[in-house]
Every structure is written in C-alpha cells, then in structure tokens.
C-alpha cells in the first residue's frame, strides 16, 4: 500500500480515529536512541568542563514564547524578575 493510498484511507476516518492514528504515528517516531543519548551526555559534560574552566560563559535562556511576546508587544516579565 502506497503513501497516497494510506493518506486517502486515513482521511476517510472519523476525527477520533484520525487522532488515534496520528498519536500512534508520532509515538512511533519518539523512540529512545541510546547512541544519541550518549552523544548528548558527552556534549553536556564537555560544555560543563569548559564552563568550569571559564572557557565558555552561560547564556540566559529565553523561550520562544518570550521572544514572540516581545515582538508582538505583549508585556512579559521573565521568571524570577517580578
């Protein structure tokens, strides 16, 4: 069965069935990957060592919602600042 046939069949499902299908498909993509986890652990450890050695500095994390609110002119107080 080709992709087009699958899509056509999925579009004939009711909303609840389509949601269930989407949920299953998304969960199938979100599987643990030990190799990727290992790579990120090594990177985090490398950055921590560099930070402690004053080779790099920390940066303030501003979530996308903060940036969007600033662009839209919505008043926003970052956590811990009011």
C-alpha positions as CSV (number, residue, x, y, z in Angstrom):
1,X,0.0,0.0,0.0
2,X,1.5,3.3,-1.1
3,X,1.6,6.6,0.9
4,X,-1.1,8.2,-1.1
5,X,-3.5,5.3,-0.5
6,X,-2.7,5.4,3.2
7,X,-3.4,9.1,3.3
8,X,-6.7,8.7,1.4
9,X,-7.8,6.0,3.7
10,X,-6.8,8.0,6.8
11,X,-8.8,11.0,5.6
12,X,-12.0,8.8,5.5
13,X,-11.6,8.0,9.2
14,X,-13.6,9.9,11.8
15,X,-11.9,12.6,13.9
16,X,-11.3,10.3,16.9
17,X,-9.8,7.6,14.7
18,X,-7.6,10.1,12.9
19,X,-6.4,11.5,16.2
20,X,-5.6,7.9,17.4
21,X,-3.7,7.3,14.1
22,X,-1.7,10.5,14.4
23,X,-0.9,9.7,18.1
24,X,0.4,6.3,17.2
25,X,2.5,7.6,14.3
26,X,4.1,10.3,16.4
27,X,4.9,7.9,19.2
28,X,6.5,5.6,16.7
29,X,9.0,8.4,15.9
30,X,9.8,9.1,19.5
31,X,11.8,6.0,20.5
32,X,14.8,6.1,22.8
33,X,18.1,6.1,21.0
34,X,21.0,5.1,23.3
35,X,23.6,6.3,20.8
36,X,22.0,9.7,20.6
37,X,21.7,9.9,24.4
38,X,25.4,9.0,24.7
39,X,26.4,11.8,22.3
40,X,24.3,14.4,24.2
41,X,25.7,13.3,27.5
42,X,29.3,13.6,26.2
43,X,28.4,17.1,24.8
44,X,26.9,18.2,28.1
45,X,29.9,17.0,30.0
46,X,32.3,18.7,27.6
47,X,30.4,22.0,28.0
48,X,30.3,21.7,31.8
49,X,34.1,21.2,31.9
50,X,34.6,24.2,29.6
51,X,32.3,26.3,31.7
52,X,34.0,25.4,34.9
53,X,37.4,26.3,33.3
54,X,36.0,29.7,32.3
55,X,36.4,28.8,28.6
56,X,32.8,29.5,27.9
57,X,30.1,31.6,29.6
58,X,26.5,30.8,30.4
59,X,23.7,32.5,28.4
60,X,20.3,33.3,29.6
61,X,17.7,31.0,28.1
62,X,14.6,32.8,26.7
63,X,11.9,30.5,25.5
64,X,10.3,31.2,22.1
65,X,7.2,32.4,23.9
66,X,9.2,35.3,25.4
67,X,10.6,36.3,22.0
68,X,7.1,36.1,20.4
69,X,5.6,38.3,23.2
70,X,8.3,40.9,22.8
71,X,7.8,41.0,19.0
72,X,4.0,41.3,19.5
73,X,4.5,44.0,22.2
74,X,2.9,41.9,24.9
75,X,4.1,42.8,28.4
76,X,6.1,40.0,29.8
77,X,8.2,39.5,32.9
78,X,10.8,36.7,32.8
79,X,10.6,34.2,35.6
80,X,12.3,35.3,38.8
81,X,12.2,39.0,37.8
82,X,8.9,40.1,39.2
